[in-house]
């Protein structure tokens, strides 16, 4: 897998975990996870820097967007 796909899967997994925690009654933990995600996505949008991308780039290769799909 490549960096972008793993990063999207990590975000989806974190959102799924927070949703499960919310329904299990852990609203404070859910709120903390969502605030963390909002903060990190805002940092990524404002400064064009994502720490998760930096860490994942040490282990994975970037995606090739030359697949000709869509």
PASE-127474 format. One record per atom (N, C-alpha, C): residue in one letter; atom name; x, y, z. Coordinates in steps of 0.2 Angstrom, whole numbers. Layout:
! residues N
+------+------+-------+-------+-------+
| resn | name |    xx |    yy |    zz |
+------+------+-------+-------+-------+
|    A |   CA |     X |     Y |     Z |
...
+------+------+-------+-------+-------+
END
This chain:
! residues 70
+------+------+-------+-------+-------+
| resn | name |    xx |    yy |    zz |
+------+------+-------+-------+-------+
|    X |    N |     4 |    -6 |     0 |
|    X |   CA |     0 |     0 |     0 |
|    X |    C |     4 |     6 |     0 |
|    X |    N |     1 |    12 |    -1 |
|    X |   CA |     5 |    18 |    -2 |
|    X |    C |     3 |    23 |     4 |
|    X |    N |     7 |    28 |     4 |
|    X |   CA |     6 |    33 |    10 |
|    X |    C |    -1 |    35 |    10 |
|    X |    N |    -4 |    38 |     5 |
|    X |   CA |   -10 |    41 |     5 |
|    X |    C |   -16 |    36 |     7 |
|    X |    N |   -16 |    30 |     4 |
|    X |   CA |   -21 |    25 |     6 |
|    X |    C |   -21 |    23 |    13 |
|    X |    N |   -15 |    22 |    16 |
|    X |   CA |   -14 |    20 |    23 |
|    X |    C |   -16 |    26 |    27 |
|    X |    N |   -15 |    32 |    25 |
|    X |   CA |   -17 |    38 |    29 |
|    X |    C |   -24 |    39 |    29 |
|    X |    N |   -28 |    38 |    24 |
|    X |   CA |   -35 |    38 |    23 |
|    X |    C |   -38 |    32 |    27 |
|    X |    N |   -35 |    26 |    27 |
|    X |   CA |   -38 |    21 |    31 |
|    X |    C |   -37 |    22 |    39 |
|    X |    N |   -31 |    25 |    40 |
|    X |   CA |   -30 |    27 |    48 |
|    X |    C |   -35 |    32 |    50 |
|    X |    N |   -37 |    37 |    46 |
|    X |   CA |   -42 |    42 |    48 |
|    X |    C |   -49 |    39 |    48 |
|    X |    N |   -51 |    34 |    44 |
|    X |   CA |   -57 |    31 |    44 |
|    X |    C |   -57 |    26 |    50 |
|    X |    N |   -52 |    23 |    52 |
|    X |   CA |   -52 |    19 |    57 |
|    X |    C |   -53 |    23 |    64 |
|    X |    N |   -49 |    28 |    64 |
|    X |   CA |   -50 |    33 |    70 |
|    X |    C |   -57 |    35 |    71 |
|    X |    N |   -60 |    37 |    65 |
|    X |   CA |   -67 |    39 |    66 |
|    X |    C |   -72 |    34 |    68 |
|    X |    N |   -71 |    28 |    65 |
|    X |   CA |   -75 |    22 |    67 |
|    X |    C |   -74 |    20 |    75 |
|    X |    N |   -68 |    21 |    77 |
|    X |   CA |   -67 |    19 |    84 |
|    X |    C |   -70 |    25 |    88 |
|    X |    N |   -70 |    31 |    86 |
|    X |   CA |   -73 |    36 |    90 |
|    X |    C |   -81 |    35 |    90 |
|    X |    N |   -84 |    33 |    84 |
|    X |   CA |   -91 |    32 |    84 |
|    X |    C |   -93 |    26 |    89 |
|    X |    N |   -89 |    21 |    89 |
|    X |   CA |   -90 |    15 |    93 |
|    X |    C |   -90 |    17 |   100 |
|    X |    N |   -85 |    21 |   102 |
|    X |   CA |   -84 |    24 |   109 |
|    X |    C |   -90 |    28 |   111 |
|    X |    N |   -92 |    32 |   106 |
|    X |   CA |   -98 |    36 |   108 |
|    X |    C |  -104 |    32 |   109 |
|    X |    N |  -105 |    27 |   105 |
|    X |   CA |  -111 |    23 |   107 |
|    X |    C |  -110 |    18 |   113 |
|    X |    N |  -104 |    17 |   115 |
|    X |   CA |  -103 |    14 |   121 |
|    X |    C |  -103 |    18 |   127 |
|    X |    N |  -104 |    24 |   126 |
|    X |   CA |  -105 |    29 |   132 |
|    X |    C |   -99 |    33 |   134 |
|    X |    N |   -94 |    33 |   130 |
|    X |   CA |   -88 |    36 |   132 |
|    X |    C |   -87 |    43 |   128 |
|    X |    N |   -92 |    48 |   129 |
|    X |   CA |   -93 |    54 |   126 |
|    X |    C |   -86 |    58 |   126 |
|    X |    N |   -83 |    58 |   132 |
|    X |   CA |   -77 |    63 |   133 |
|    X |    C |   -72 |    60 |   129 |
|    X |    N |   -70 |    54 |   129 |
|    X |   CA |   -65 |    51 |   124 |
|    X |    C |   -66 |    52 |   117 |
|    X |    N |   -73 |    51 |   115 |
|    X |   CA |   -75 |    53 |   108 |
|    X |    C |   -73 |    60 |   106 |
|    X |    N |   -75 |    65 |   111 |
|    X |   CA |   -74 |    72 |   110 |
|    X |    C |   -67 |    73 |   109 |
|    X |    N |   -63 |    70 |   113 |
|    X |   CA |   -55 |    71 |   113 |
|    X |    C |   -53 |    69 |   106 |
|    X |    N |   -55 |    63 |   104 |
|    X |   CA |   -52 |    60 |    98 |
|    X |    C |   -54 |    65 |    92 |
|    X |    N |   -61 |    67 |    92 |
|    X |   CA |   -63 |    71 |    86 |
|    X |    C |   -59 |    78 |    87 |
|    X |    N |   -58 |    81 |    92 |
|    X |   CA |   -54 |    87 |    93 |
|    X |    C |   -47 |    86 |    90 |
|    X |    N |   -44 |    81 |    92 |
|    X |   CA |   -37 |    79 |    89 |
|    X |    C |   -37 |    79 |    82 |
|    X |    N |   -42 |    75 |    79 |
|    X |   CA |   -43 |    75 |    72 |
|    X |    C |   -44 |    82 |    68 |
|    X |    N |   -48 |    86 |    71 |
|    X |   CA |   -50 |    92 |    69 |
|    X |    C |   -43 |    97 |    69 |
|    X |    N |   -40 |    96 |    74 |
|    X |   CA |   -34 |   100 |    75 |
|    X |    C |   -28 |    98 |    70 |
|    X |    N |   -27 |    91 |    69 |
|    X |   CA |   -22 |    89 |    65 |
|    X |    C |   -24 |    90 |    57 |
|    X |    N |   -30 |    90 |    55 |
|    X |   CA |   -33 |    91 |    49 |
|    X |    C |   -32 |    99 |    47 |
|    X |    N |   -33 |   103 |    52 |
|    X |   CA |   -32 |   110 |    52 |
|    X |    C |   -25 |   112 |    51 |
|    X |    N |   -21 |   109 |    54 |
|    X |   CA |   -13 |   110 |    54 |
|    X |    C |   -11 |   108 |    47 |
|    X |    N |   -14 |   102 |    44 |
|    X |   CA |   -12 |   100 |    38 |
|    X |    C |   -15 |   105 |    32 |
|    X |    N |   -21 |   108 |    33 |
|    X |   CA |   -24 |   112 |    28 |
|    X |    C |   -20 |   119 |    28 |
|    X |    N |   -18 |   122 |    34 |
|    X |   CA |   -15 |   128 |    35 |
|    X |    C |    -8 |   128 |    33 |
|    X |    N |    -4 |   124 |    36 |
|    X |   CA |     3 |   124 |    35 |
|    X |    C |     6 |   119 |    29 |
|    X |    N |     1 |   115 |    27 |
|    X |   CA |     3 |   109 |    22 |
|    X |    C |     8 |   105 |    25 |
|    X |    N |     7 |   103 |    31 |
|    X |   CA |    12 |    98 |    35 |
|    X |    C |     8 |    93 |    39 |
|    X |    N |     9 |    87 |    37 |
|    X |   CA |     5 |    82 |    41 |
|    X |    C |    10 |    77 |    44 |
|    X |    N |    11 |    77 |    51 |
|    X |   CA |    15 |    73 |    54 |
|    X |    C |    15 |    65 |    52 |
|    X |    N |     8 |    63 |    51 |
|    X |   CA |     7 |    56 |    50 |
|    X |    C |    10 |    54 |    43 |
|    X |    N |    10 |    59 |    38 |
|    X |   CA |    13 |    58 |    31 |
|    X |    C |    21 |    58 |    32 |
|    X |    N |    23 |    62 |    36 |
|    X |   CA |    31 |    62 |    37 |
|    X |    C |    33 |    55 |    40 |
|    X |    N |    29 |    53 |    45 |
|    X |   CA |    31 |    46 |    48 |
|    X |    C |    30 |    40 |    43 |
|    X |    N |    24 |    40 |    40 |
|    X |   CA |    23 |    35 |    35 |
|    X |    C |    28 |    35 |    29 |
|    X |    N |    30 |    41 |    27 |
|    X |   CA |    35 |    41 |    22 |
|    X |    C |    41 |    38 |    23 |
|    X |    N |    43 |    36 |    29 |
|    X |   CA |    49 |    33 |    31 |
|    X |    C |    48 |    25 |    30 |
|    X |    N |    42 |    23 |    29 |
|    X |   CA |    40 |    16 |    29 |
|    X |    C |    37 |    14 |    22 |
|    X |    N |    34 |    18 |    19 |
|    X |   CA |    30 |    17 |    13 |
|    X |    C |    32 |    21 |     7 |
|    X |    N |    30 |    19 |     1 |
|    X |   CA |    31 |    24 |    -4 |
|    X |    C |    25 |    28 |    -6 |
|    X |    N |    26 |    33 |   -10 |
|    X |   CA |    20 |    37 |   -12 |
|    X |    C |    16 |    34 |   -17 |
|    X |    N |     9 |    35 |   -18 |
|    X |   CA |     5 |    32 |   -23 |
|    X |    C |     7 |    35 |   -30 |
|    X |    N |     6 |    31 |   -35 |
|    X |   CA |     6 |    33 |   -42 |
|    X |    C |    -1 |    35 |   -44 |
|    X |    N |    -1 |    41 |   -46 |
|    X |   CA |    -8 |    43 |   -49 |
|    X |    C |    -9 |    42 |   -56 |
|    X |    N |    -5 |    38 |   -59 |
|    X |   CA |    -5 |    37 |   -67 |
|    X |    C |    -8 |    31 |   -69 |
|    X |    N |   -14 |    29 |   -65 |
|    X |   CA |   -17 |    23 |   -66 |
|    X |    C |   -22 |    24 |   -72 |
|    X |    N |   -24 |    30 |   -74 |
|    X |   CA |   -28 |    31 |   -79 |
|    X |    C |   -36 |    30 |   -78 |
|    X |    N |   -37 |    30 |   -71 |
|    X |   CA |   -44 |    29 |   -69 |
|    X |    C |   -47 |    35 |   -68 |
|    X |    N |   -53 |    37 |   -70 |
|    X |   CA |   -57 |    42 |   -69 |
|    X |    C |   -53 |    49 |   -69 |
+------+------+-------+-------+-------+
END
